[in-house]
């Protein structure tokens, strides 16, 4: 399986290299791996060990990403590999994101056949952090677009902006996991000293990518008051638009937080109500109440899409509310 020279790095003195793919800017000695685990220095050059290698592949409901306003009710081929440039305390996929596991070979030439084999709208890079898979995305996303299908990212949004610009022309939709609203939160929760997710969110939006945002609410890290969640919602409304779908997700014990209790339901409901003051589409994840997963017209309250788990009933076919004529934000 090919190990190829990576993009986005600088050669330094004494055989060292500096990876510039993300703001972490790892400086690596000979044979040293970056924080992401999959980019390494060999003979004074930076290489990637995950090109054309996958840990996971599945056909997923688009709502699982979660994307509620992009091709609702459809299915998408989803792939992932090893590694991540964050170390979030509650990572759901830490087995592949924070350690190296056996991988299978999926050559770029096979992507065309694989995405057409199933009833899929396209290809989603997900499960681990796709930005560290940049070389593979650059080579495979154009193939997906040639087939008239969609390319989706599920990402933490922390990548060198110039690298992001390289793949932007091929990205149709992205769900970005917004951990917090300041650098301190990212350092505390994700071990990232220099996040640039906010700039990249604006960059995605400005380049016509359909953007949805997920925020996991974690006891002991997030503040449980209205002003705290107002900060998220106001920023999204002012910078991305009030029609940006916002997914508030309930924490359950995982990874390094196995002894942390689930997020109280009353906190979820409070965060929902605060966010709804600024945003038209707010959803609650990991909450057993379909009312918070279905979509309603922001103007008249008419039911537009009914969701019970991954059972989806789409009651509209365009971006106009059939009841009141209000302009909606969907991609069909």
CORZI-V83907 format. One record per pair of residues at least 12 apart in sequence whose ideal C-beta (glycine too) atoms are under 8 Angstrom apart, sorted by sequence separation. I is the first residue (numbers start at 1). J is the second residue. If there is no record, write none. Layout:
I&J ; I&J
//
This chain:
8&20 ; 9&21 ; 16&28 ; 28&40 ; 29&41 ; 30&42 ; 38&50 ; 61&73 ; 62&74 ; 111&123 ; 125&137 ; 183&195 ; 201&213 ; 250&262 ; 251&263 ; 272&284 ; 294&306 ; 295&307 ; 303&315 ; 304&316 ; 316&328 ; 318&330 ; 6&19 ; 8&21 ; 16&29 ; 26&39 ; 28&41 ; 30&43 ; 61&74 ; 62&75 ; 80&93 ; 84&97 ; 233&246 ; 250&263 ; 294&307 ; 319&332 ; 7&21 ; 15&29 ; 16&30 ; 22&36 ; 30&44 ; 61&75 ; 62&76 ; 82&96 ; 83&97 ; 84&98 ; 232&246 ; 281&295 ; 293&307 ; 316&330 ; 318&332 ; 6&21 ; 12&27 ; 15&30 ; 19&34 ; 60&75 ; 81&96 ; 82&97 ; 250&265 ; 269&284 ; 293&308 ; 317&332 ; 59&75 ; 60&76 ; 80&96 ; 179&195 ; 268&284 ; 290&306 ; 59&76 ; 82&99 ; 83&100 ; 123&140 ; 157&174 ; 215&232 ; 281&298 ; 290&307 ; 304&321 ; 21&39 ; 28&46 ; 59&77 ; 60&78 ; 82&100 ; 123&141 ; 153&171 ; 179&197 ; 250&268 ; 280&298 ; 290&308 ; 58&77 ; 59&78 ; 82&101 ; 151&170 ; 152&171 ; 155&174 ; 157&176 ; 178&197 ; 268&287 ; 302&321 ; 19&39 ; 57&77 ; 58&78 ; 151&171 ; 152&172 ; 153&173 ; 154&174 ; 155&175 ; 156&176 ; 157&177 ; 248&268 ; 272&292 ; 302&322 ; 57&78 ; 82&103 ; 123&144 ; 151&172 ; 152&173 ; 153&174 ; 154&175 ; 155&176 ; 156&177 ; 157&178 ; 176&197 ; 300&321 ; 302&323 ; 56&78 ; 57&79 ; 81&103 ; 122&144 ; 150&172 ; 152&174 ; 153&175 ; 155&177 ; 265&287 ; 299&321 ; 302&324 ; 56&79 ; 57&80 ; 130&153 ; 150&173 ; 152&175 ; 154&177 ; 156&179 ; 178&201 ; 213&236 ; 248&271 ; 300&323 ; 17&41 ; 56&80 ; 130&154 ; 131&155 ; 176&200 ; 248&272 ; 297&321 ; 300&324 ; 304&328 ; 16&41 ; 54&79 ; 55&80 ; 56&81 ; 130&155 ; 131&156 ; 134&159 ; 145&170 ; 176&201 ; 299&324 ; 15&41 ; 54&80 ; 55&81 ; 123&149 ; 125&151 ; 126&152 ; 129&155 ; 141&167 ; 144&170 ; 297&323 ; 300&326 ; 17&44 ; 19&46 ; 54&81 ; 55&82 ; 79&106 ; 122&149 ; 123&150 ; 124&151 ; 125&152 ; 126&153 ; 127&154 ; 129&156 ; 131&158 ; 213&240 ; 248&275 ; 297&324 ; 299&326 ; 15&43 ; 16&44 ; 17&45 ; 53&81 ; 108&136 ; 121&149 ; 122&150 ; 123&151 ; 124&152 ; 125&153 ; 126&154 ; 131&159 ; 138&166 ; 142&170 ; 176&204 ; 298&326 ; 15&44 ; 17&46 ; 53&82 ; 111&140 ; 115&144 ; 120&149 ; 121&150 ; 122&151 ; 123&152 ; 124&153 ; 125&154 ; 134&163 ; 138&167 ; 141&170 ; 189&218 ; 211&240 ; 246&275 ; 297&326 ; 9&39 ; 97&127 ; 122&152 ; 124&154 ; 125&155 ; 137&167 ; 141&171 ; 174&204 ; 50&81 ; 96&127 ; 97&128 ; 108&139 ; 112&143 ; 116&147 ; 213&244 ; 215&246 ; 217&248 ; 297&328 ; 50&82 ; 96&128 ; 97&129 ; 108&140 ; 111&143 ; 115&147 ; 131&163 ; 134&166 ; 189&221 ; 212&244 ; 213&245 ; 215&247 ; 217&249 ; 219&251 ; 6&39 ; 11&44 ; 50&83 ; 111&144 ; 131&164 ; 134&167 ; 137&170 ; 171&204 ; 188&221 ; 211&244 ; 212&245 ; 213&246 ; 214&247 ; 215&248 ; 216&249 ; 217&250 ; 218&251 ; 246&279 ; 11&45 ; 93&127 ; 112&146 ; 115&149 ; 156&190 ; 158&192 ; 205&239 ; 212&246 ; 213&247 ; 215&249 ; 217&251 ; 248&282 ; 250&284 ; 252&286 ; 93&128 ; 108&143 ; 112&147 ; 161&196 ; 168&203 ; 174&209 ; 176&211 ; 178&213 ; 205&240 ; 212&247 ; 214&249 ; 216&251 ; 244&279 ; 246&281 ; 248&283 ; 249&284 ; 250&285 ; 251&286 ; 9&45 ; 164&200 ; 168&204 ; 173&209 ; 174&210 ; 175&211 ; 176&212 ; 177&213 ; 178&214 ; 179&215 ; 185&221 ; 205&241 ; 242&278 ; 243&279 ; 245&281 ; 246&282 ; 247&283 ; 248&284 ; 249&285 ; 250&286 ; 9&46 ; 77&114 ; 158&195 ; 159&196 ; 172&209 ; 173&210 ; 174&211 ; 175&212 ; 176&213 ; 177&214 ; 178&215 ; 179&216 ; 198&235 ; 202&239 ; 220&257 ; 242&279 ; 243&280 ; 244&281 ; 245&282 ; 246&283 ; 247&284 ; 248&285 ; 249&286 ; 250&287 ; 77&115 ; 158&196 ; 161&199 ; 165&203 ; 169&207 ; 171&209 ; 172&210 ; 173&211 ; 174&212 ; 175&213 ; 176&214 ; 177&215 ; 201&239 ; 202&240 ; 242&280 ; 243&281 ; 245&283 ; 247&285 ; 158&197 ; 161&200 ; 164&203 ; 168&207 ; 173&212 ; 175&214 ; 177&216 ; 201&240 ; 205&244 ; 218&257 ; 5&45 ; 6&46 ; 56&96 ; 157&197 ; 164&204 ; 220&260 ; 224&264 ; 5&46 ; 6&47 ; 55&96 ; 77&118 ; 156&197 ; 159&200 ; 168&209 ; 180&221 ; 198&239 ; 219&260 ; 229&270 ; 233&274 ; 237&278 ; 5&47 ; 6&48 ; 158&200 ; 161&203 ; 180&222 ; 218&260 ; 219&261 ; 229&271 ; 233&275 ; 236&278 ; 237&279 ; 4&47 ; 5&48 ; 38&81 ; 75&118 ; 77&120 ; 86&129 ; 157&200 ; 219&262 ; 224&267 ; 232&275 ; 236&279 ; 3&47 ; 4&48 ; 38&82 ; 75&119 ; 76&120 ; 79&123 ; 84&128 ; 85&129 ; 157&201 ; 219&263 ; 226&270 ; 230&274 ; 233&277 ; 234&278 ; 3&48 ; 37&82 ; 38&83 ; 75&120 ; 76&121 ; 77&122 ; 78&123 ; 79&124 ; 80&125 ; 83&128 ; 84&129 ; 218&263 ; 219&264 ; 229&274 ; 233&278 ; 3&49 ; 37&83 ; 55&101 ; 75&121 ; 76&122 ; 77&123 ; 78&124 ; 79&125 ; 80&126 ; 81&127 ; 82&128 ; 83&129 ; 85&131 ; 217&263 ; 224&270 ; 229&275 ; 233&279 ; 4&51 ; 36&83 ; 37&84 ; 55&102 ; 57&104 ; 74&121 ; 76&123 ; 77&124 ; 78&125 ; 79&126 ; 80&127 ; 81&128 ; 85&132 ; 157&204 ; 230&277 ; 3&51 ; 36&84 ; 55&103 ; 76&124 ; 78&126 ; 79&127 ; 80&128 ; 84&132 ; 226&274 ; 230&278 ; 281&329 ; 2&51 ; 36&85 ; 54&103 ; 55&104 ; 57&106 ; 78&127 ; 83&132 ; 233&282 ; 280&329 ; 2&52 ; 35&85 ; 53&103 ; 54&104 ; 71&121 ; 80&130 ; 122&172 ; 181&231 ; 217&267 ; 1&52 ; 34&85 ; 53&104 ; 181&232 ; 217&268 ; 1&53 ; 35&87 ; 53&105 ; 54&106 ; 81&133 ; 50&103 ; 52&105 ; 53&106 ; 52&106 ; 178&232 ; 181&235 ; 217&271 ; 52&107 ; 81&136 ; 243&298 ; 52&108 ; 59&118 ; 62&121 ; 65&124 ; 59&119 ; 24&85 ; 37&98 ; 59&120 ; 65&126 ; 37&99 ; 38&100 ; 22&85 ; 37&100 ; 21&85 ; 60&124 ; 60&126 ; 86&156 ; 56&127 ; 85&156 ; 214&285 ; 55&127 ; 84&156 ; 86&158 ; 175&247 ; 55&128 ; 85&158 ; 76&150 ; 76&152 ; 71&150 ; 70&150 ; 50&132 ; 70&152 ; 50&133 ; 48&132 ; 51&135 ; 52&136 ; 245&329 ; 51&136 ; 67&152 ; 243&328 ; 244&329 ; 50&136 ; 243&329 ; 48&135 ; 65&152 ; 241&329 ; 65&154 ; 62&152 ; 88&179 ; 36&129 ; 39&132 ; 86&179 ; 38&132 ; 36&132 ; 86&186 ; 89&189 ; 88&189 ; 89&190 ; 1&103 ; 70&172 ; 88&190 ; 70&173 ; 87&190 ; 1&105 ; 86&190 ; 87&191 ; 86&191 ; 67&173 ; 86&192 ; 85&192 ; 67&175 ; 22&131 ; 66&175 ; 21&131 ; 22&132 ; 65&175 ; 21&132 ; 21&134 ; 210&331 ; 8&134 ; 90&216 ; 7&134 ; 7&135 ; 90&218 ; 6&135 ; 89&218 ; 4&135 ; 89&221 ; 23&158 ; 22&158 ; 22&159 ; 23&160 ; 21&159 ; 22&160 ; 21&160 ; 20&160 ; 70&210 ; 69&210 ; 21&163 ; 70&212 ; 67&210 ; 69&212 ; 68&212 ; 67&212 ; 66&212 ; 65&212 ; 66&214 ; 8&160 ; 8&162 ; 8&163 ; 7&163 ; 35&191 ; 173&331 ; 172&331 ; 94&254 ; 90&251 ; 94&255 ; 92&254 ; 91&254 ; 92&255 ; 90&254 ; 91&255 ; 90&255 ; 89&255 ; 90&256 ; 88&255 ; 89&256 ; 90&257 ; 24&192 ; 89&257 ; 23&192 ; 24&193 ; 25&194 ; 24&194 ; 90&260 ; 23&194 ; 23&195 ; 23&196 ; 69&245 ; 68&245 ; 67&245 ; 68&247 ; 66&247 ; 69&281 ; 68&281 ; 68&283 ; 66&283 ; 66&285 ; 72&295 ; 68&293 ; 69&295 ; 68&295 ; 73&305 ; 72&305 ; 68&305 ; 68&307 ; 73&312 ; 72&312 ; 73&313 ; 73&314 ; 72&314 ; 63&307 ; 64&310 ; 63&310 ; 61&310 ; 63&312 ; 61&312 ; 72&330 ; 69&329 ; 70&330 ; 71&331 ; 72&332 ; 69&330 ; 70&331 ; 71&332 ; 69&331
//
